[in-house]
């Protein structure tokens, strides 16, 4: 519970920091679009090497109830297990993508993706470390399609 409260405080801080920004530098926006595409592809294909590169060591996943969905290690292990069975996830089709910036090294990406029978809103927090963009938090909100 304490970890979830801390993570929500961090998310709120980044949100407030980003709220004053209206437009990303074109270079940063391009870099984030590229990294986001690589992450979506790695998640869809179960590309463990790609995930190792794009997911920060201090990664945390949260759902809309602030339930911890796992660390980088748990995420990678789930995809390794998935690779053994040959299971693949459905494609991630992002819509209504909005990018907000805190500074040149921190970006929040808010998006919505329509999956079978549900909408899945997601927020990705990206941080640039040693010249490499890595996602360090993903929050997900799942609602039924009838709510839209």
C-alpha positions as CSV (number, residue, x, y, z in Angstrom):
1,X,0.0,0.0,0.0
2,X,2.8,2.4,0.9
3,X,4.6,1.6,-2.4
4,X,1.4,2.4,-4.4
5,X,0.9,5.7,-2.5
6,X,4.5,6.7,-3.3
7,X,4.1,5.7,-7.0
8,X,0.9,7.7,-7.2
9,X,2.6,10.7,-5.7
10,X,5.4,10.4,-8.3
11,X,2.8,10.2,-11.1
12,X,1.0,13.3,-9.7
13,X,4.3,15.2,-9.5
14,X,5.1,14.4,-13.1
15,X,1.6,15.3,-14.2
16,X,1.8,18.7,-12.5
17,X,5.3,19.3,-13.9
18,X,4.1,18.4,-17.4
19,X,0.9,20.4,-17.2
20,X,2.7,23.6,-17.8
21,X,4.1,22.3,-21.1
22,X,2.0,22.6,-24.2
23,X,4.2,21.2,-27.0
24,X,7.2,18.9,-27.1
25,X,10.3,19.7,-28.9
26,X,10.0,17.9,-32.3
27,X,13.2,15.9,-31.8
28,X,12.0,14.6,-28.4
29,X,8.5,13.9,-29.8
30,X,10.1,11.9,-32.6
31,X,12.4,10.0,-30.2
32,X,9.4,9.1,-27.9
33,X,7.3,8.0,-30.9
34,X,10.1,5.7,-32.0
35,X,10.7,4.3,-28.5
36,X,6.9,3.9,-28.0
37,X,6.6,2.0,-31.3
38,X,9.6,-0.2,-30.3
39,X,8.0,-0.9,-26.9
40,X,4.6,-1.8,-28.5
41,X,6.3,-4.1,-31.0
42,X,8.4,-5.8,-28.2
43,X,5.3,-6.3,-26.1
44,X,3.3,-7.7,-29.0
45,X,6.1,-10.1,-30.1
46,X,7.3,-11.0,-26.7
47,X,10.8,-9.7,-27.6
48,X,12.6,-10.1,-24.3
49,X,15.8,-8.4,-25.6
50,X,13.8,-5.4,-26.7
51,X,12.0,-5.2,-23.4
52,X,15.3,-5.5,-21.5
53,X,16.5,-2.4,-23.4
54,X,13.3,-0.3,-23.3
55,X,12.1,-1.0,-19.7
56,X,13.9,0.7,-16.9
57,X,15.3,-1.4,-14.0
58,X,13.1,0.4,-11.6
59,X,10.0,-0.1,-13.7
60,X,6.6,-0.5,-12.0
61,X,3.2,-1.3,-13.6
62,X,0.0,-0.1,-12.0
63,X,-3.6,-0.6,-12.7
64,X,-6.3,2.1,-12.2
65,X,-6.8,0.9,-8.6
66,X,-3.0,1.5,-7.9
67,X,-2.6,-2.3,-7.7
68,X,1.1,-3.1,-8.4
69,X,1.2,-5.2,-11.6
70,X,4.8,-6.0,-11.3
71,X,8.4,-5.1,-11.7
72,X,10.7,-5.3,-14.7
73,X,11.8,-8.7,-13.6
74,X,8.2,-10.0,-13.3
75,X,7.4,-8.5,-16.7
76,X,10.4,-10.1,-18.4
77,X,9.8,-13.4,-16.8
78,X,6.1,-13.4,-17.9
79,X,7.3,-12.8,-21.5
80,X,9.9,-15.5,-21.3
81,X,7.2,-18.0,-20.1
82,X,5.0,-16.8,-22.9
83,X,7.7,-17.4,-25.5
84,X,8.0,-21.0,-24.4
85,X,4.4,-21.6,-25.1
86,X,4.3,-19.6,-28.4
87,X,1.5,-17.4,-27.1
88,X,1.3,-13.9,-28.5
89,X,-0.7,-10.9,-27.4
90,X,-3.1,-9.0,-29.5
91,X,-1.7,-5.9,-31.3
92,X,-1.6,-2.7,-29.3
93,X,-3.3,0.0,-31.4
94,X,-2.8,3.4,-29.7
95,X,-5.3,6.2,-30.3
96,X,-5.7,9.7,-28.9
97,X,-2.0,9.9,-28.1
98,X,-1.0,13.0,-26.0
99,X,2.6,13.7,-25.0
100,X,3.5,16.0,-22.1
101,X,7.0,16.9,-21.1
102,X,8.5,17.7,-17.7
103,X,11.9,18.5,-19.0
104,X,14.2,17.2,-21.8
105,X,14.6,13.9,-20.1
106,X,11.1,13.1,-18.8
107,X,8.0,12.6,-20.9
108,X,4.5,11.4,-20.1
109,X,2.5,9.7,-22.9
110,X,-1.2,9.3,-22.4
111,X,-3.1,7.1,-24.9
112,X,-6.1,5.0,-25.4
113,X,-6.2,1.7,-27.3
114,X,-9.2,-0.3,-28.3
115,X,-8.9,-4.0,-27.7
116,X,-11.5,-6.7,-28.1
117,X,-14.6,-5.6,-26.1
118,X,-12.8,-3.0,-24.0
119,X,-11.0,0.3,-24.0
120,X,-7.6,0.4,-22.3
121,X,-6.3,3.8,-21.4
122,X,-2.6,3.9,-20.6
123,X,-0.1,6.3,-19.3
124,X,3.6,5.7,-20.0
125,X,6.3,7.6,-18.0
126,X,9.5,7.8,-20.0
127,X,12.9,8.9,-18.7
128,X,16.1,9.3,-20.7
129,X,19.1,7.6,-19.1
130,X,22.5,7.6,-20.7
131,X,21.0,8.7,-24.0
132,X,18.4,5.9,-24.0
133,X,14.7,6.4,-23.5
134,X,13.2,3.9,-21.0
135,X,9.7,3.5,-19.7
136,X,9.8,3.4,-15.9
137,X,6.0,3.3,-15.2
138,X,2.9,2.2,-17.0
139,X,-0.5,2.7,-15.6
140,X,-3.5,1.0,-17.2
141,X,-7.3,1.7,-17.0
142,X,-9.6,-0.9,-18.4
143,X,-13.3,-0.1,-19.0
144,X,-16.0,-1.9,-20.9
145,X,-16.8,-0.7,-24.4
146,X,-20.4,0.0,-23.2
147,X,-19.2,2.9,-21.1
148,X,-18.3,4.9,-24.2
